[in-house]
Amino acid sequence: AFANFEERCAEYDRARAIYKYALDHLPKQFAQDLFKKFSAFEKQHGSREGIEDVVVGKRRFQYEEELKANARNYDVWFDYIRLEESDGTIEKVREVYERAIAAIPPSMEKRAWKRYIYLWIKYALFEELVAEDTRTYS
């Protein structure tokens, strides 16, 4: 309601700050409707970059929800990592990789371990080529 008031008063930066604060602090079950309102607000008053930020934020939220349901869904991890590699910082990408590799397959099923090993290889390549991590471990 307060964001709507600021919007009606043409205080778009304040309204944007209120939406972002609410999305960061509200429980996730209430955020879906707020994402829709924030998306509509950005489409009407925001820049292209602002709209893209909202879309990326919504995709992050969707990936987090899917991973809450099944943390060992490596296809979702790959999609989430791809999103962060295209839009996030190196630290954020690392954090997602670290969370992904912490989800060790529970069984000896070959398909699950195959995806998990691909995840490790992708992480190693990211560190070597993108982050240029040249540390050696002994």
Secondary structure, 3 states (H helix, E strand, C coil): CHHHHHHHCCCHHHHHHHHHHHHHHCCHHHHHHHHHHHHHHHHHHCCHHHHHHHHHHHHHHHHHHHHHHCCCCHHHHHHHHHHHHHHCCHHHHHHHHHHHHHCCCCCCCHHHHHHHHHHHHHHHHHHHHHCCCCCCCC
